[in-house]
């Protein structure tokens, strides 16, 4: 699995956690990302690399304006909540269906059902929609 795929799965986990807790801030511990992004048969080096990508995903989502983080320490990001931009993107419909699920709902349900590839794809599409909103191409 390449870094972008891991980033997409980490982003799905982060978005799912924050969407479900919104508007209550949560702590995201760098050493305890969702077990869903790990494969039991991976080496310790691969698992460590994924932990690093999880940490960097949180920081990137913050700098891109999707998250608000009150404090960043050596062990995690504290009092993290979606920004207006992050919430707006996750509330967008994930399909053309009139009453279809939002990106946030799709990511949460995919994570809960163990559909990691689907959750990563939904996170990737949500970020693309977020970019389209920023540049005015909705």
Phi and psi in radians as a Rosetta constraint file:
Dihedral C 1 N 2 CA 2 C 2 CIRCULARHARMONIC -1.511 0.35
Dihedral N 2 CA 2 C 2 N 3 CIRCULARHARMONIC 2.962 0.35
Dihedral C 2 N 3 CA 3 C 3 CIRCULARHARMONIC -1.019 0.35
Dihedral N 3 CA 3 C 3 N 4 CIRCULARHARMONIC -0.676 0.35
Dihedral C 3 N 4 CA 4 C 4 CIRCULARHARMONIC -1.130 0.35
Dihedral N 4 CA 4 C 4 N 5 CIRCULARHARMONIC -0.733 0.35
Dihedral C 4 N 5 CA 5 C 5 CIRCULARHARMONIC -1.106 0.35
Dihedral N 5 CA 5 C 5 N 6 CIRCULARHARMONIC -0.724 0.35
Dihedral C 5 N 6 CA 6 C 6 CIRCULARHARMONIC -1.139 0.35
Dihedral N 6 CA 6 C 6 N 7 CIRCULARHARMONIC -0.741 0.35
Dihedral C 6 N 7 CA 7 C 7 CIRCULARHARMONIC -1.000 0.35
Dihedral N 7 CA 7 C 7 N 8 CIRCULARHARMONIC -0.792 0.35
Dihedral C 7 N 8 CA 8 C 8 CIRCULARHARMONIC -1.051 0.35
Dihedral N 8 CA 8 C 8 N 9 CIRCULARHARMONIC -0.748 0.35
Dihedral C 8 N 9 CA 9 C 9 CIRCULARHARMONIC -1.207 0.35
Dihedral N 9 CA 9 C 9 N 10 CIRCULARHARMONIC -0.670 0.35
Dihedral C 9 N 10 CA 10 C 10 CIRCULARHARMONIC -1.113 0.35
Dihedral N 10 CA 10 C 10 N 11 CIRCULARHARMONIC -0.748 0.35
Dihedral C 10 N 11 CA 11 C 11 CIRCULARHARMONIC -1.080 0.35
Dihedral N 11 CA 11 C 11 N 12 CIRCULARHARMONIC -0.726 0.35
Dihedral C 11 N 12 CA 12 C 12 CIRCULARHARMONIC -1.051 0.35
Dihedral N 12 CA 12 C 12 N 13 CIRCULARHARMONIC -0.788 0.35
Dihedral C 12 N 13 CA 13 C 13 CIRCULARHARMONIC -1.075 0.35
Dihedral N 13 CA 13 C 13 N 14 CIRCULARHARMONIC -0.795 0.35
Dihedral C 13 N 14 CA 14 C 14 CIRCULARHARMONIC -1.107 0.35
Dihedral N 14 CA 14 C 14 N 15 CIRCULARHARMONIC -0.858 0.35
Dihedral C 14 N 15 CA 15 C 15 CIRCULARHARMONIC -1.069 0.35
Dihedral N 15 CA 15 C 15 N 16 CIRCULARHARMONIC -0.742 0.35
Dihedral C 15 N 16 CA 16 C 16 CIRCULARHARMONIC -1.046 0.35
Dihedral N 16 CA 16 C 16 N 17 CIRCULARHARMONIC -0.847 0.35
Dihedral C 16 N 17 CA 17 C 17 CIRCULARHARMONIC -1.039 0.35
Dihedral N 17 CA 17 C 17 N 18 CIRCULARHARMONIC -0.817 0.35
Dihedral C 17 N 18 CA 18 C 18 CIRCULARHARMONIC -1.300 0.35
Dihedral N 18 CA 18 C 18 N 19 CIRCULARHARMONIC -0.595 0.35
Dihedral C 18 N 19 CA 19 C 19 CIRCULARHARMONIC -1.152 0.35
Dihedral N 19 CA 19 C 19 N 20 CIRCULARHARMONIC -0.743 0.35
Dihedral C 19 N 20 CA 20 C 20 CIRCULARHARMONIC -1.198 0.35
Dihedral N 20 CA 20 C 20 N 21 CIRCULARHARMONIC -0.553 0.35
Dihedral C 20 N 21 CA 21 C 21 CIRCULARHARMONIC -1.593 0.35
Dihedral N 21 CA 21 C 21 N 22 CIRCULARHARMONIC -0.212 0.35
Dihedral C 21 N 22 CA 22 C 22 CIRCULARHARMONIC -0.934 0.35
Dihedral N 22 CA 22 C 22 N 23 CIRCULARHARMONIC 2.364 0.35
Dihedral C 22 N 23 CA 23 C 23 CIRCULARHARMONIC -1.653 0.35
Dihedral N 23 CA 23 C 23 N 24 CIRCULARHARMONIC 0.262 0.35
Dihedral C 23 N 24 CA 24 C 24 CIRCULARHARMONIC -1.434 0.35
Dihedral N 24 CA 24 C 24 N 25 CIRCULARHARMONIC 2.135 0.35
Dihedral C 24 N 25 CA 25 C 25 CIRCULARHARMONIC -1.147 0.35
Dihedral N 25 CA 25 C 25 N 26 CIRCULARHARMONIC 2.651 0.35
Dihedral C 25 N 26 CA 26 C 26 CIRCULARHARMONIC -2.297 0.35
Dihedral N 26 CA 26 C 26 N 27 CIRCULARHARMONIC 2.852 0.35
Dihedral C 26 N 27 CA 27 C 27 CIRCULARHARMONIC -1.676 0.35
Dihedral N 27 CA 27 C 27 N 28 CIRCULARHARMONIC 2.391 0.35
Dihedral C 27 N 28 CA 28 C 28 CIRCULARHARMONIC -1.984 0.35
Dihedral N 28 CA 28 C 28 N 29 CIRCULARHARMONIC 1.861 0.35
Dihedral C 28 N 29 CA 29 C 29 CIRCULARHARMONIC -1.438 0.35
Dihedral N 29 CA 29 C 29 N 30 CIRCULARHARMONIC 2.166 0.35
Dihedral C 29 N 30 CA 30 C 30 CIRCULARHARMONIC -1.060 0.35
Dihedral N 30 CA 30 C 30 N 31 CIRCULARHARMONIC -0.523 0.35
Dihedral C 30 N 31 CA 31 C 31 CIRCULARHARMONIC -1.558 0.35
Dihedral N 31 CA 31 C 31 N 32 CIRCULARHARMONIC -0.035 0.35
Dihedral C 31 N 32 CA 32 C 32 CIRCULARHARMONIC -2.294 0.35
Dihedral N 32 CA 32 C 32 N 33 CIRCULARHARMONIC 0.943 0.35
Dihedral C 32 N 33 CA 33 C 33 CIRCULARHARMONIC -1.206 0.35
Dihedral N 33 CA 33 C 33 N 34 CIRCULARHARMONIC 2.897 0.35
Dihedral C 33 N 34 CA 34 C 34 CIRCULARHARMONIC -0.903 0.35
Dihedral N 34 CA 34 C 34 N 35 CIRCULARHARMONIC 2.357 0.35
Dihedral C 34 N 35 CA 35 C 35 CIRCULARHARMONIC -1.105 0.35
Dihedral N 35 CA 35 C 35 N 36 CIRCULARHARMONIC -0.260 0.35
Dihedral C 35 N 36 CA 36 C 36 CIRCULARHARMONIC -1.081 0.35
Dihedral N 36 CA 36 C 36 N 37 CIRCULARHARMONIC -0.445 0.35
Dihedral C 36 N 37 CA 37 C 37 CIRCULARHARMONIC -1.490 0.35
Dihedral N 37 CA 37 C 37 N 38 CIRCULARHARMONIC -0.065 0.35
Dihedral C 37 N 38 CA 38 C 38 CIRCULARHARMONIC -1.868 0.35
Dihedral N 38 CA 38 C 38 N 39 CIRCULARHARMONIC 2.577 0.35
Dihedral C 38 N 39 CA 39 C 39 CIRCULARHARMONIC -1.875 0.35
Dihedral N 39 CA 39 C 39 N 40 CIRCULARHARMONIC 2.263 0.35
Dihedral C 39 N 40 CA 40 C 40 CIRCULARHARMONIC -1.004 0.35
Dihedral N 40 CA 40 C 40 N 41 CIRCULARHARMONIC -0.412 0.35
Dihedral C 40 N 41 CA 41 C 41 CIRCULARHARMONIC -1.660 0.35
Dihedral N 41 CA 41 C 41 N 42 CIRCULARHARMONIC 0.109 0.35
Dihedral C 41 N 42 CA 42 C 42 CIRCULARHARMONIC -1.344 0.35
Dihedral N 42 CA 42 C 42 N 43 CIRCULARHARMONIC 2.675 0.35
Dihedral C 42 N 43 CA 43 C 43 CIRCULARHARMONIC -1.288 0.35
Dihedral N 43 CA 43 C 43 N 44 CIRCULARHARMONIC 2.877 0.35
Dihedral C 43 N 44 CA 44 C 44 CIRCULARHARMONIC -1.079 0.35
Dihedral N 44 CA 44 C 44 N 45 CIRCULARHARMONIC -0.625 0.35
Dihedral C 44 N 45 CA 45 C 45 CIRCULARHARMONIC -1.132 0.35
Dihedral N 45 CA 45 C 45 N 46 CIRCULARHARMONIC -0.739 0.35
Dihedral C 45 N 46 CA 46 C 46 CIRCULARHARMONIC -1.152 0.35
Dihedral N 46 CA 46 C 46 N 47 CIRCULARHARMONIC -0.743 0.35
Dihedral C 46 N 47 CA 47 C 47 CIRCULARHARMONIC -1.079 0.35
Dihedral N 47 CA 47 C 47 N 48 CIRCULARHARMONIC -0.745 0.35
Dihedral C 47 N 48 CA 48 C 48 CIRCULARHARMONIC -1.080 0.35
Dihedral N 48 CA 48 C 48 N 49 CIRCULARHARMONIC -0.762 0.35
Dihedral C 48 N 49 CA 49 C 49 CIRCULARHARMONIC -1.027 0.35
Dihedral N 49 CA 49 C 49 N 50 CIRCULARHARMONIC -0.677 0.35
Dihedral C 49 N 50 CA 50 C 50 CIRCULARHARMONIC -1.187 0.35
Dihedral N 50 CA 50 C 50 N 51 CIRCULARHARMONIC -0.622 0.35
Dihedral C 50 N 51 CA 51 C 51 CIRCULARHARMONIC -1.098 0.35
Dihedral N 51 CA 51 C 51 N 52 CIRCULARHARMONIC -0.721 0.35
Dihedral C 51 N 52 CA 52 C 52 CIRCULARHARMONIC -1.101 0.35
Dihedral N 52 CA 52 C 52 N 53 CIRCULARHARMONIC -0.774 0.35
Dihedral C 52 N 53 CA 53 C 53 CIRCULARHARMONIC -1.110 0.35
Dihedral N 53 CA 53 C 53 N 54 CIRCULARHARMONIC -0.662 0.35
Dihedral C 53 N 54 CA 54 C 54 CIRCULARHARMONIC -1.038 0.35
Dihedral N 54 CA 54 C 54 N 55 CIRCULARHARMONIC -0.857 0.35
Dihedral C 54 N 55 CA 55 C 55 CIRCULARHARMONIC -1.040 0.35
Dihedral N 55 CA 55 C 55 N 56 CIRCULARHARMONIC -0.833 0.35
Dihedral C 55 N 56 CA 56 C 56 CIRCULARHARMONIC -1.188 0.35
Dihedral N 56 CA 56 C 56 N 57 CIRCULARHARMONIC -0.508 0.35
Dihedral C 56 N 57 CA 57 C 57 CIRCULARHARMONIC -1.135 0.35
Dihedral N 57 CA 57 C 57 N 58 CIRCULARHARMONIC -0.755 0.35
Dihedral C 57 N 58 CA 58 C 58 CIRCULARHARMONIC -1.033 0.35
Dihedral N 58 CA 58 C 58 N 59 CIRCULARHARMONIC -0.830 0.35
Dihedral C 58 N 59 CA 59 C 59 CIRCULARHARMONIC -1.135 0.35
Dihedral N 59 CA 59 C 59 N 60 CIRCULARHARMONIC -0.696 0.35
Dihedral C 59 N 60 CA 60 C 60 CIRCULARHARMONIC -1.159 0.35
Dihedral N 60 CA 60 C 60 N 61 CIRCULARHARMONIC -0.788 0.35
Dihedral C 60 N 61 CA 61 C 61 CIRCULARHARMONIC -1.066 0.35
Dihedral N 61 CA 61 C 61 N 62 CIRCULARHARMONIC -0.586 0.35
Dihedral C 61 N 62 CA 62 C 62 CIRCULARHARMONIC -1.171 0.35
Dihedral N 62 CA 62 C 62 N 63 CIRCULARHARMONIC -0.856 0.35
Dihedral C 62 N 63 CA 63 C 63 CIRCULARHARMONIC -1.188 0.35
Dihedral N 63 CA 63 C 63 N 64 CIRCULARHARMONIC -0.438 0.35
Dihedral C 63 N 64 CA 64 C 64 CIRCULARHARMONIC -1.450 0.35
Dihedral N 64 CA 64 C 64 N 65 CIRCULARHARMONIC -0.074 0.35
Dihedral C 64 N 65 CA 65 C 65 CIRCULARHARMONIC 1.605 0.35
Dihedral N 65 CA 65 C 65 N 66 CIRCULARHARMONIC 0.232 0.35
Dihedral C 65 N 66 CA 66 C 66 CIRCULARHARMONIC -1.577 0.35
Dihedral N 66 CA 66 C 66 N 67 CIRCULARHARMONIC -0.401 0.35
Dihedral C 66 N 67 CA 67 C 67 CIRCULARHARMONIC -2.199 0.35
Dihedral N 67 CA 67 C 67 N 68 CIRCULARHARMONIC 2.668 0.35
Dihedral C 67 N 68 CA 68 C 68 CIRCULARHARMONIC -2.043 0.35
Dihedral N 68 CA 68 C 68 N 69 CIRCULARHARMONIC 2.141 0.35
Dihedral C 68 N 69 CA 69 C 69 CIRCULARHARMONIC -2.046 0.35
Dihedral N 69 CA 69 C 69 N 70 CIRCULARHARMONIC 2.181 0.35
Dihedral C 69 N 70 CA 70 C 70 CIRCULARHARMONIC -1.299 0.35
Dihedral N 70 CA 70 C 70 N 71 CIRCULARHARMONIC -0.712 0.35
Dihedral C 70 N 71 CA 71 C 71 CIRCULARHARMONIC -2.594 0.35
Dihedral N 71 CA 71 C 71 N 72 CIRCULARHARMONIC 2.495 0.35
Dihedral C 71 N 72 CA 72 C 72 CIRCULARHARMONIC -2.104 0.35
Dihedral N 72 CA 72 C 72 N 73 CIRCULARHARMONIC 2.193 0.35
Dihedral C 72 N 73 CA 73 C 73 CIRCULARHARMONIC -2.172 0.35
Dihedral N 73 CA 73 C 73 N 74 CIRCULARHARMONIC -3.090 0.35
Dihedral C 73 N 74 CA 74 C 74 CIRCULARHARMONIC -1.096 0.35
Dihedral N 74 CA 74 C 74 N 75 CIRCULARHARMONIC -0.423 0.35
Dihedral C 74 N 75 CA 75 C 75 CIRCULARHARMONIC -1.882 0.35
Dihedral N 75 CA 75 C 75 N 76 CIRCULARHARMONIC -0.102 0.35
Dihedral C 75 N 76 CA 76 C 76 CIRCULARHARMONIC 2.940 0.35
Dihedral N 76 CA 76 C 76 N 77 CIRCULARHARMONIC -3.069 0.35
Dihedral C 76 N 77 CA 77 C 77 CIRCULARHARMONIC -1.887 0.35
Dihedral N 77 CA 77 C 77 N 78 CIRCULARHARMONIC 2.293 0.35
Dihedral C 77 N 78 CA 78 C 78 CIRCULARHARMONIC -2.016 0.35
Dihedral N 78 CA 78 C 78 N 79 CIRCULARHARMONIC 2.487 0.35
Dihedral C 78 N 79 CA 79 C 79 CIRCULARHARMONIC 0.951 0.35
Dihedral N 79 CA 79 C 79 N 80 CIRCULARHARMONIC 1.030 0.35
Dihedral C 79 N 80 CA 80 C 80 CIRCULARHARMONIC -1.661 0.35
Dihedral N 80 CA 80 C 80 N 81 CIRCULARHARMONIC 2.352 0.35
Dihedral C 80 N 81 CA 81 C 81 CIRCULARHARMONIC -2.512 0.35
Dihedral N 81 CA 81 C 81 N 82 CIRCULARHARMONIC 2.688 0.35
Dihedral C 81 N 82 CA 82 C 82 CIRCULARHARMONIC -1.157 0.35
Dihedral N 82 CA 82 C 82 N 83 CIRCULARHARMONIC 2.491 0.35
Dihedral C 82 N 83 CA 83 C 83 CIRCULARHARMONIC -1.397 0.35
Dihedral N 83 CA 83 C 83 N 84 CIRCULARHARMONIC 3.066 0.35
Dihedral C 83 N 84 CA 84 C 84 CIRCULARHARMONIC -1.021 0.35
Dihedral N 84 CA 84 C 84 N 85 CIRCULARHARMONIC -0.714 0.35
Dihedral C 84 N 85 CA 85 C 85 CIRCULARHARMONIC -1.090 0.35
Dihedral N 85 CA 85 C 85 N 86 CIRCULARHARMONIC -0.814 0.35
Dihedral C 85 N 86 CA 86 C 86 CIRCULARHARMONIC -1.069 0.35
Dihedral N 86 CA 86 C 86 N 87 CIRCULARHARMONIC -0.781 0.35
Dihedral C 86 N 87 CA 87 C 87 CIRCULARHARMONIC -1.154 0.35
Dihedral N 87 CA 87 C 87 N 88 CIRCULARHARMONIC -0.735 0.35
Dihedral C 87 N 88 CA 88 C 88 CIRCULARHARMONIC -1.043 0.35
Dihedral N 88 CA 88 C 88 N 89 CIRCULARHARMONIC -0.770 0.35
Dihedral C 88 N 89 CA 89 C 89 CIRCULARHARMONIC -1.119 0.35
Dihedral N 89 CA 89 C 89 N 90 CIRCULARHARMONIC -0.747 0.35
Dihedral C 89 N 90 CA 90 C 90 CIRCULARHARMONIC -1.269 0.35
Dihedral N 90 CA 90 C 90 N 91 CIRCULARHARMONIC -0.311 0.35
Dihedral C 90 N 91 CA 91 C 91 CIRCULARHARMONIC -1.557 0.35
Dihedral N 91 CA 91 C 91 N 92 CIRCULARHARMONIC -0.140 0.35
Dihedral C 91 N 92 CA 92 C 92 CIRCULARHARMONIC -1.140 0.35
Dihedral N 92 CA 92 C 92 N 93 CIRCULARHARMONIC 2.549 0.35
Dihedral C 92 N 93 CA 93 C 93 CIRCULARHARMONIC -1.135 0.35
Dihedral N 93 CA 93 C 93 N 94 CIRCULARHARMONIC 2.396 0.35
Dihedral C 93 N 94 CA 94 C 94 CIRCULARHARMONIC -1.473 0.35
Dihedral N 94 CA 94 C 94 N 95 CIRCULARHARMONIC -0.076 0.35
Dihedral C 94 N 95 CA 95 C 95 CIRCULARHARMONIC -2.611 0.35
Dihedral N 95 CA 95 C 95 N 96 CIRCULARHARMONIC -3.124 0.35
Dihedral C 95 N 96 CA 96 C 96 CIRCULARHARMONIC -1.486 0.35
Dihedral N 96 CA 96 C 96 N 97 CIRCULARHARMONIC -0.029 0.35
Dihedral C 96 N 97 CA 97 C 97 CIRCULARHARMONIC -1.102 0.35
Dihedral N 97 CA 97 C 97 N 98 CIRCULARHARMONIC 2.412 0.35
Dihedral C 97 N 98 CA 98 C 98 CIRCULARHARMONIC -1.036 0.35
Dihedral N 98 CA 98 C 98 N 99 CIRCULARHARMONIC -0.831 0.35
Dihedral C 98 N 99 CA 99 C 99 CIRCULARHARMONIC -1.931 0.35
Dihedral N 99 CA 99 C 99 N 100 CIRCULARHARMONIC 0.513 0.35
Dihedral C 99 N 100 CA 100 C 100 CIRCULARHARMONIC -1.264 0.35
Dihedral N 100 CA 100 C 100 N 101 CIRCULARHARMONIC 2.918 0.35
Dihedral C 100 N 101 CA 101 C 101 CIRCULARHARMONIC -1.226 0.35
Dihedral N 101 CA 101 C 101 N 102 CIRCULARHARMONIC 2.668 0.35
Dihedral C 101 N 102 CA 102 C 102 CIRCULARHARMONIC -1.331 0.35
Dihedral N 102 CA 102 C 102 N 103 CIRCULARHARMONIC 2.966 0.35
Dihedral C 102 N 103 CA 103 C 103 CIRCULARHARMONIC -1.036 0.35
Dihedral N 103 CA 103 C 103 N 104 CIRCULARHARMONIC -0.728 0.35
Dihedral C 103 N 104 CA 104 C 104 CIRCULARHARMONIC -1.051 0.35
Dihedral N 104 CA 104 C 104 N 105 CIRCULARHARMONIC -0.810 0.35
Dihedral C 104 N 105 CA 105 C 105 CIRCULARHARMONIC -1.115 0.35
Dihedral N 105 CA 105 C 105 N 106 CIRCULARHARMONIC -0.703 0.35
Dihedral C 105 N 106 CA 106 C 106 CIRCULARHARMONIC -1.153 0.35
Dihedral N 106 CA 106 C 106 N 107 CIRCULARHARMONIC -0.733 0.35
Dihedral C 106 N 107 CA 107 C 107 CIRCULARHARMONIC -1.132 0.35
Dihedral N 107 CA 107 C 107 N 108 CIRCULARHARMONIC -0.814 0.35
Dihedral C 107 N 108 CA 108 C 108 CIRCULARHARMONIC -1.049 0.35
Dihedral N 108 CA 108 C 108 N 109 CIRCULARHARMONIC -0.831 0.35
Dihedral C 108 N 109 CA 109 C 109 CIRCULARHARMONIC -1.175 0.35
Dihedral N 109 CA 109 C 109 N 110 CIRCULARHARMONIC -0.615 0.35
Dihedral C 109 N 110 CA 110 C 110 CIRCULARHARMONIC -1.154 0.35
Dihedral N 110 CA 110 C 110 N 111 CIRCULARHARMONIC -0.748 0.35
Dihedral C 110 N 111 CA 111 C 111 CIRCULARHARMONIC -1.080 0.35
Dihedral N 111 CA 111 C 111 N 112 CIRCULARHARMONIC -0.823 0.35
Dihedral C 111 N 112 CA 112 C 112 CIRCULARHARMONIC -1.127 0.35
Dihedral N 112 CA 112 C 112 N 113 CIRCULARHARMONIC -0.553 0.35
Dihedral C 112 N 113 CA 113 C 113 CIRCULARHARMONIC -1.551 0.35
Dihedral N 113 CA 113 C 113 N 114 CIRCULARHARMONIC -0.078 0.35
Dihedral C 113 N 114 CA 114 C 114 CIRCULARHARMONIC 1.457 0.35
Dihedral N 114 CA 114 C 114 N 115 CIRCULARHARMONIC 0.208 0.35
Dihedral C 114 N 115 CA 115 C 115 CIRCULARHARMONIC -1.497 0.35
Dihedral N 115 CA 115 C 115 N 116 CIRCULARHARMONIC 1.340 0.35
Dihedral C 115 N 116 CA 116 C 116 CIRCULARHARMONIC -1.125 0.35
Dihedral N 116 CA 116 C 116 N 117 CIRCULARHARMONIC -0.726 0.35
Dihedral C 116 N 117 CA 117 C 117 CIRCULARHARMONIC -1.102 0.35
Dihedral N 117 CA 117 C 117 N 118 CIRCULARHARMONIC -0.741 0.35
Dihedral C 117 N 118 CA 118 C 118 CIRCULARHARMONIC -1.129 0.35
Dihedral N 118 CA 118 C 118 N 119 CIRCULARHARMONIC -0.683 0.35
Dihedral C 118 N 119 CA 119 C 119 CIRCULARHARMONIC -1.168 0.35
Dihedral N 119 CA 119 C 119 N 120 CIRCULARHARMONIC -0.708 0.35
Dihedral C 119 N 120 CA 120 C 120 CIRCULARHARMONIC -1.117 0.35
Dihedral N 120 CA 120 C 120 N 121 CIRCULARHARMONIC -0.712 0.35
Dihedral C 120 N 121 CA 121 C 121 CIRCULARHARMONIC -1.121 0.35
Dihedral N 121 CA 121 C 121 N 122 CIRCULARHARMONIC -0.730 0.35
Dihedral C 121 N 122 CA 122 C 122 CIRCULARHARMONIC -1.118 0.35
Dihedral N 122 CA 122 C 122 N 123 CIRCULARHARMONIC -0.700 0.35
Dihedral C 122 N 123 CA 123 C 123 CIRCULARHARMONIC -1.123 0.35
Dihedral N 123 CA 123 C 123 N 124 CIRCULARHARMONIC -0.728 0.35
Dihedral C 123 N 124 CA 124 C 124 CIRCULARHARMONIC -1.079 0.35
Dihedral N 124 CA 124 C 124 N 125 CIRCULARHARMONIC -0.772 0.35
Dihedral C 124 N 125 CA 125 C 125 CIRCULARHARMONIC -1.148 0.35
Dihedral N 125 CA 125 C 125 N 126 CIRCULARHARMONIC -0.662 0.35
Dihedral C 125 N 126 CA 126 C 126 CIRCULARHARMONIC -1.094 0.35
Dihedral N 126 CA 126 C 126 N 127 CIRCULARHARMONIC -0.742 0.35
Dihedral C 126 N 127 CA 127 C 127 CIRCULARHARMONIC -1.130 0.35
Dihedral N 127 CA 127 C 127 N 128 CIRCULARHARMONIC -0.656 0.35
Dihedral C 127 N 128 CA 128 C 128 CIRCULARHARMONIC -1.103 0.35
Dihedral N 128 CA 128 C 128 N 129 CIRCULARHARMONIC -0.742 0.35
Dihedral C 128 N 129 CA 129 C 129 CIRCULARHARMONIC -1.120 0.35
Dihedral N 129 CA 129 C 129 N 130 CIRCULARHARMONIC -0.656 0.35
Dihedral C 129 N 130 CA 130 C 130 CIRCULARHARMONIC -1.087 0.35
Dihedral N 130 CA 130 C 130 N 131 CIRCULARHARMONIC -0.719 0.35
Dihedral C 130 N 131 CA 131 C 131 CIRCULARHARMONIC -1.119 0.35
Dihedral N 131 CA 131 C 131 N 132 CIRCULARHARMONIC -0.728 0.35
Dihedral C 131 N 132 CA 132 C 132 CIRCULARHARMONIC -1.087 0.35
Dihedral N 132 CA 132 C 132 N 133 CIRCULARHARMONIC -0.645 0.35
Dihedral C 132 N 133 CA 133 C 133 CIRCULARHARMONIC -1.127 0.35
Dihedral N 133 CA 133 C 133 N 134 CIRCULARHARMONIC -0.724 0.35
Dihedral C 133 N 134 CA 134 C 134 CIRCULARHARMONIC -1.133 0.35
Dihedral N 134 CA 134 C 134 N 135 CIRCULARHARMONIC -0.720 0.35
Dihedral C 134 N 135 CA 135 C 135 CIRCULARHARMONIC -1.585 0.35
Dihedral N 135 CA 135 C 135 N 136 CIRCULARHARMONIC -0.008 0.35
Dihedral C 135 N 136 CA 136 C 136 CIRCULARHARMONIC 1.444 0.35
Dihedral N 136 CA 136 C 136 N 137 CIRCULARHARMONIC 0.398 0.35
Dihedral C 136 N 137 CA 137 C 137 CIRCULARHARMONIC -1.914 0.35
Dihedral N 137 CA 137 C 137 N 138 CIRCULARHARMONIC 0.848 0.35
